[in-house]
Amino acid sequence: MRLLMTTAMLCLAVVILGQDFKGRVYRTSDPSVMRKFFINMIEKDPDFQKEDAKKTPQELQREREIRKLYLNFFDINMEVTFKSKNRFTMKMDFDIPEEVHIKGETVKLSWSQRTAMKLPYKSLFLLLNKELGKERTCHPNAPVFFQDEDFKITMRSGGKVLEVYTKGDSCVEGLSIPLKRIK
């Protein structure tokens, strides 16, 4: 009986360690996380910090409110898709919601308004996804799932959550984006 249980446990360990994540998809579940990420990215940017140093506290507060209001018009999501042999790709997409909350009021946007707002940003996201969309190799058994000069990815909660951290000379070092498994 012990031999059977030991063999079963050994087989289970081999299956877990040899796991291929093919078909798994992780995505931000809340666009507000990405909004906070972009606000922090802007505020930690050295160029913005130089400009902000010249402003009064009231001007700084007003600019923060404008940034938050502006980013309320975007639902930005990040997605990581796994392919075979521990390869994965990343992408970001955005949408303009039908309803936007502005200073406690809900404003409905028509299809034509949303489409007009999307046009200038489509090319930006195409360029961004060209770089993010490159296939990369991950290490599912290591504490750091993936790491390069721009970011690192860790996994927690038994494979249910990926966390993307920016790093390197990036102006947003230390910020994280949690991604939940959707598929």
Helices and strands as residue ranges (DSSP letters): H 2-17, E 25-27, H 31-44, H 46-53, H 57-71, E 75-82, E 87-95, E 99-102, E 105-108, H 111-132, E 136-137, E 144-147, E 151-156, G 157-159, E 161-166, E 176-181
